[in-house]
Amino acid sequence: MKNKLLKTVATLALAGLCCAASAQRYSGVVDKSVAIVGSEMITLSDVEGQVQALRAQGMPGDRCSILENIMQTKLLIAQARVDSLTIDQNQANSQLEQYVAEMLTRAGGEDELAGYLGKPLYKLRQEWRTQIEEQTLAQQEQQEIAKNIPDLTPYDVKQYLDTADVASLPVVPIKYQMSQICVYPDREAAAIAVKERLLNIRERIINGERFATLARLYSEDPGSARKGGELGMASKTIFWPAFSDAAMSLKPGTISQIIETPDGFHIIEVLEKKGDMFNARHILIKPSYTEADQEKGFRKLDSLRTAILDSTITFEAAARFYSEDAPTRTNGGQMADPNTGSAYFEIDQLKPQDYAAIQDLKVGEISEPIASLDNEGRDGNLVYKIVRLDKIVPAHTATFESDYTDLLGQVRQEKIMKAINDFLDDKIKTSYIIIDPLFKDCEFSRKGWSEKIRKDD
């Protein structure tokens, strides 16, 4: 099922929210203050919470670097308050609700979450809101620092190229520019066939067969099929709206009508509901297609390819008139990365089927018809296409002439990082900071921290 929370998780990773605890221990020492930055106190449990958060994600949790990150965040927050920066409360509320939904889903419910973290949900929400607001303020202060950097000019880029070590210059990987003409199999007929299968399965369940058994046999959701279709207690916000709306409207034990989402077609049985959370079973079946469907699509594409090669019609005109992919049809078939909008693709940005089609082509050549996937749903829908290779940009060390925009971005990013580093180094010197000798052996990335370590009594 679709998980819409990835951006929130990335935004809150440094805050270490997922493993807050009432009292952590480090080397046998009960929770205590380990640093003071201005008027802000940092406790051992603040550090340990992030250690556990990172380790839960399979990443190393180094206490020294975590403490340093927290102290840097506190310095940025202090300046943000001096600069009277404010927080968009609607955005903060949205981030909080999304994060609470994910945590409830991971734990399996409010009682389970409270038991695992040792605090009631209302208390966790207060802590998480504070951490969200602090992280947002720190990010905004970094943006304020970046605003003070003058606009860069071509001279700045040339100066960077003249002074930078050649080995440090970015290497631009090979990139491809392509156009496509797409046709879809008869999705309406395939959808009707899927619905007939699901109606039959639904009738079998109503007549006494076990939902879980049929889910293991027929569901095409591999994650839940082996568990009898069961999804586990989860927030309604992590599913497609059509799915969660249907589930929330059901009484436990009843079977839904057929529900369509970008993943396919489902029938649902709700097992339990708690507030905005539910545990349900589902059977997912996706439209499937036959060799006859592919032959029909390939024949159409092969005819278009022949007409283009015979100069009866241009590729661009054929795409506008005959392609069934709306985003590229209006551009004469030119493909663009849906995430960045760029017309150039690196190899790892291409679908394997598309790369296989163009890897042996010369610029201007058109592939034979292939079966590929579009960008809809979790895995994409089947689509047939021909692809023209429009341009190849070989891998190369970035140059002023061909990669000015990329280099401009890199120079600006380096200037931003230098400005932030200079700001932090200056604030460490001028701010009231005390670090517990518990961290005296840390090798901080900024030398100024070591001077702030309190001497042992």
Number of C-alpha atoms within 10 A of each C-alpha: 16 14 11 14 15 11 10 16 18 10 14 19 15 17 26 21 23 23 21 24 17 12 16 18 12 14 6 7 10 12 16 17 14 20 25 18 20 15 10 15 16 18 18 21 22 26 27 25 23 25 21 20 22 20 13 13 10 9 11 12 19 15 17 16 16 21 25 19 15 20 24 18 21 23 21 25 24 19 16 21 13 9 11 9 15 12 14 9 10 9 12 16 14 12 22 22 16 21 23 20 21 24 19 21 22 16 18 18 20 19 13 14 20 17 12 14 17 14 16 15 17 10 11 20 16 12 13 22 19 15 18 22 21 20 22 22 23 23 16 18 23 20 13 15 15 18 11 10 12 9 8 13 9 13 9 15 20 16 11 16 18 10 8 11 9 11 8 9 15 15 12 16 15 14 16 21 19 22 23 25 29 26 20 20 21 14 15 10 13 17 18 12 15 21 21 13 13 22 15 11 19 21 12 14 16 12 9 8 13 12 24 21 16 19 24 18 14 17 24 19 20 11 13 21 23 15 15 21 28 22 18 20 20 24 25 21 20 19 16 18 13 12 21 19 14 17 29 20 10 17 14 16 12 13 20 18 14 19 17 18 16 16 21 18 21 24 26 26 24 23 19 17 18 13 10 12 24 23 22 22 24 27 28 26 21 20 19 15 14 9 8 10 16 19 14 16 22 21 12 16 23 17 11 21 24 12 15 17 14 10 10 11 15 16 23 19 16 20 25 19 12 15 24 17 19 12 14 19 23 15 15 20 25 21 21 18 13 10 6 8 9 11 15 19 19 16 15 8 11 13 13 12 12 20 16 13 21 20 12 11 15 14 15 12 14 22 22 15 22 20 18 18 18 15 11 11 14 12 11 13 20 20 18 25 28 25 27 25 21 16 15 15 15 11 12 13 14 18 17 14 7 11 14 15 13 14 22 19 13 16 18 18 13 12 16 19 15 13 17 19 14 12 15 19 16 12 17 21 13 10 13 13 22 19 22 16 17 16 17 18 10 16 13 16 11 12 11 15 20 18 14 20 19 16 11 8 4
